[in-house]
Structure formats: structure tokens, C-alpha cells
Amino acid sequence: RRRPPVREVLFFPSRPSCTEALLAEAAGLRTTARPCPCPLPRVDSSLSRLLRHLLSARRSLEICLFAFSSPQLGRAVQLLHRRGVRVRIVTDAQYMGLPGSQIGLLRHAGIQVRHDQEDGYMHHKFAVVDRRMLITGSLNWTTQAIQNNRENVLVVEDAEYVKPFLDEFERIWEEYNPINYRFF
């Protein structure tokens, strides 16, 4: 029996909630052995729903983000990479080196990362899960945005919308290939 395609809108700021059990389960760790010491409530939230969508990846995850400093989202991406999911990230050069950025940790974990080499910002904010699910909206993957900003995320499984974002990702991925950089 086929499940209906995902069509969900998430709004931020997200309710404070514990995401440790979700991340531990995704890592294959038993969460019943030791209760989580986190004082946050264990409730469904926009962040936990976003994490579940990301953690549903089985084959590939393409991420195109301006800023990425959320430790929870960073852990989820690392878990996927360790699970054998092909993860590729395109980001903005100026923002990837800021304190708290997850990009260095993800790169150190062996995840492929490319960045712009131009004056304008690489300002996209989208991810594609398994070439079938699009996650896009105003949300930068930062703690500030998740906890404090008025943001939105659209999650949709619809090939008509996924394809142009995949095409854009591949175009930028190739454009930001280091062998294409020009130095003057």
C-alpha cells in the first residue's frame, strides 16, 4: 500500500523540545537504557519534524544553504553520512567560516562541501532528500533562526517541484567545482 506524498508546512520559531531521543534512535542507539538528561519537553515541534524528514534519507541528500550552524541538524547530516547516504553541501564562502558553523565539522567527517567564489551571496535554502522530497523556505539552518526567527519551511514530495531544485543544485555544484576556479 502506497503512502500519500509528503506535503507539509513548518513554521518557526520552533517550540523548545528535546531532540536527543530522535537523534539517538537515528544513530541506532537504544534510548530506553538511559533516560535523556535534557530538561526540554519531549514534544513534537517544527525542528523535530524537520529532523525526521531529513533522517528519512536512504540514498542521497543534497543541501544548498546560506548559513548552517544548528548542532542538531549538523548531527543529523553526519548520521546520514555515517549510514552511507551520499551527502553533498553547497554553501556561502563568507558564512561557512563563522564561529559555530557546522560546515567545518561536516567537511572533517568526510562530507563533500563546495562554496561560491563570487561577490554575491549563495543565498539558497533548500535540501533534496533521495531525489524525491524537497525541503525549502526562508529558514537558514541556524540556532538563531530555529529558536527566534519567524521562518517557514515547505516539505513536498512532487517531482514537478523537486526536479528544478535538483537541476539548480547540479548546476551550482559544477560551477563551484574547485577545478573551475579562476585566480587572477
N, C-alpha and C positions, 0 to 999 in steps of 0.2 A: 504494500500500500504506500503510495507516494504522499509525502507531506506537502502542505502548501508552501509556496515560496515565501521567504522572509520578506516582510515589509514592516519596518519599524522606524519610528522617530524617537530619538532620545534627546532630552533637554538637560542642560547643565545650568547652574552648578548641581553636582550630584549630591544626594543625601549622604552624609558620612556613614560609611559601612565598612565592616571588616571584609577584606578580600583574601585573607590568608588561607582560609579553608579551600576556596576556589582554586587558588594558585597551587596549593599543596596537592590537591586532587589531580590537577593537570600534570603535576610533576610525578604522579604515581606514588605519592607518599600517603600513608594512612593517617587520616585526621582524627580517628577515634582514639588512638593510643594516648595522645596528649592534647588536652584542650588548648585552644589558641589563647594566649595571654592578652591579646588585643582587647582594649576596652571598648572598641566601637561595636555598635549593634550588628548582628548578623541579619541584615535585611536586603531585599532586592533593591538595587539602585541603578542609575544610568551607567555608572562606572562598572558595576558587576555585569550588567547586560552587555556592555561593550567588550569586556574581557571574555565573556562566554562566546560572543561572535568571533572574536579573534582566535580563541583557543579551539574553535571548531575546524580550523585549517588542518588538512591532512596531507596536502601535496605542496602548496605554494602560498606565499604571502608577499605581495608587492606593496610597499609603503612609500608614499610620497608626502613628506611633511616639512613644514617650515621650521617648527620647533618641537623637540621631543625630550622632555625631562621627567616624565612620570615614572617613578620607580616600579609601580605595579604593571604598567603597560610594557616597560622595559623587561621586566621579569617574564611576562607572558611571551614576548617575542623571543627571548633567549630559550624558554622552554620549548617553543615550537622548533627552533633551530636544533636543539639537542634531540628532539623527537624525529629529526630527519626531514622536516619541512624546509623547502627551499625558500629562504627569506632574502629579499633584496630591498634596499632602502635608498631613496633619493632624498637629499635634504639640502638646506641652505648652508653654504660655507660659513657665513658670519655667525650663525646661531648654533652650529654644531659644536663649537669650541667654548661656549659659555659655561660657567660653573653650573653643575647639576645636570648637564646634558647627558643623555643616555647613549649618544652616538659612539663615543669612545669605548664604552663598555661593550656595546654590541659589536663593534668592529673587532675588539680584542677577543670576543667569543668566536670570531670566525665568520661573522655575517658580512656579506658584501654591501658596501656603502659607497655611493657616489654623490658628489656635490657639484654645485654650479661653480662657474669661473667667470661670472659677469657682474655688472654693476647692479642690476635689479635683483630683487629677492626671488628665490624659488619658494613661492608662497602657497603652493597647493597643499591641500589637507585631505588626502584620501588613502584608502587601502583597498586592495582586492584580495579576497580570500578564495583560494582554489579556482581562480578564474571564473567564479560564478557569483560571488557576493561582493557588492560594492558598499564600502563604508566611507561616507563623505559628509562634509558640513563645515561649519565655521571653527570647530574645535581643533586647537593645537594640542598635542599630547603632552601638556604640561600640568603640573600640580595646581598652579595658579588658575588655569582655565577650568580644570575639573572641579575644583573646590569653590571658586569665587566668581567666575565669569558667567554671563548669560551667553550660552553657546547652544548649538544644535548639531545633531548627527543624524543622517539618514542612512539606514541599512536596508539594502534591497537586493533581492535575487531576481534580476531581469537582464537577460543578455543584451537587450537594446540599450541599456544604460551602462552595463559592465564593459562592453566592447570599446566604446570611445575612451574610457578611462584606461583600459589596458593598452590601447594604441598610444595614448599620450604618455603613459609610463614608459613603454618601449622606446618611443621617440626620444624622450628625455634621457633614459638610461644610456642610449647610444650616443647622444650628444655630449653627455658628461663622462664618456669613456676617457680615462686619462691618456690613452694613446692619441686622442684627438685634440688635446690641449695645445695651445699655441703660446709660446713665450717670446716676448719682444726684447 
